[in-house]
Amino acid sequence: MQTKHQGAFIQFNATFPPAIVEKWNKMVVEWDKDKSAKNPYEEPVAGMLYVCFISVITYHVIGTTMTEVRLELANEENEDAARGKETLHDVSPARWLIMGLDLEEQQ
């Protein structure tokens, strides 16, 4: 069982940039030594909704605000429009994603 979990961890870990993994490992080691250090297992909260948003186009780590996500999606839509890329549906992919995030927040 341990080998199975270790393999899954290694495979999952490989999906992140090495700099992010190194930063995370450092935070965990520091917190293990001193519990008064920033807890790497707690989600950041500063009165705003934070998301971990990962897409093929961009890479965001926890700490990105919904406003930043909305702005980036709007910028991507504007770039697509400038290139003449049309959407097949009434709702763009970015708007669909935002609607899903809004729905999740309401729950």
C-alpha positions in Angstrom: 0.0 0.0 0.0 2.8 2.4 0.9 4.5 1.8 -2.5 1.2 2.6 -4.3 0.7 5.8 -2.3 4.3 6.8 -2.8 4.0 6.3 -6.6 0.8 8.3 -6.7 2.5 11.1 -4.7 5.5 11.1 -7.0 3.3 11.2 -10.1 1.2 14.0 -8.7 4.2 16.0 -7.5 5.7 15.9 -11.0 2.7 17.9 -12.3 4.0 21.0 -10.5 7.0 23.2 -11.4 10.1 22.2 -9.4 10.4 25.7 -7.8 6.8 25.4 -6.4 7.6 21.9 -5.0 10.8 23.1 -3.4 9.0 26.1 -1.8 6.3 23.9 -0.5 8.8 21.4 1.0 10.7 24.2 2.7 7.5 25.5 4.2 6.6 22.0 5.5 10.0 21.5 7.0 10.0 24.9 8.7 6.5 24.3 10.1 7.4 20.8 11.3 10.3 22.4 13.3 8.4 25.4 14.5 4.6 25.3 14.7 4.5 29.1 15.1 5.7 29.4 11.5 3.2 29.8 8.7 1.1 26.6 8.4 1.5 25.4 4.9 -1.7 23.3 5.2 -4.0 26.3 5.9 -5.6 28.1 3.0 -4.8 31.8 2.9 -7.6 34.0 4.0 -7.7 37.8 3.8 -11.4 38.5 3.4 -11.3 37.4 -0.2 -12.1 34.1 -2.0 -8.9 32.4 -3.0 -8.7 29.6 -5.5 -6.1 27.3 -6.9 -6.6 27.7 -10.6 -4.6 25.6 -13.0 -5.2 25.5 -16.7 -3.2 24.6 -19.8 -2.6 28.2 -20.6 -1.7 29.7 -17.2 -0.5 28.5 -13.9 -1.7 30.0 -10.6 -0.9 28.9 -7.1 -3.0 29.3 -4.1 -3.2 33.0 -3.2 -4.7 34.1 -6.5 -7.9 36.1 -5.9 -11.1 35.7 -7.9 -10.6 39.2 -9.2 -7.3 38.2 -10.7 -8.7 35.1 -12.2 -11.6 37.0 -13.8 -9.2 39.6 -15.1 -7.0 37.0 -16.7 -9.9 35.2 -18.2 -11.3 38.4 -19.7 -7.8 39.2 -21.1 -7.7 35.8 -22.7 -11.1 36.3 -24.2 -10.1 39.7 -25.6 -6.9 38.2 -27.1 -9.0 35.4 -28.8 -11.4 38.0 -30.1 -8.6 40.1 -31.5 -7.3 37.0 -33.3 -10.8 36.4 -34.8 -11.5 33.3 -32.8 -15.2 32.8 -32.4 -17.0 30.8 -29.7 -19.4 28.1 -30.7 -21.8 28.8 -27.9 -23.7 31.8 -26.4 -21.5 31.6 -23.3 -17.8 31.7 -23.7 -15.6 29.0 -22.0 -14.2 31.7 -19.6 -17.7 32.9 -18.7 -18.8 29.2 -18.2 -15.9 28.7 -15.8 -16.7 31.9 -13.8 -20.4 30.8 -13.6 -19.3 27.5 -12.1 -17.0 29.2 -9.6 -19.8 31.5 -8.6 -22.1 28.6 -8.2 -19.6 26.8 -6.0 -19.1 29.9 -3.9 -22.9 30.1 -3.3 -23.0 26.5 -2.1 
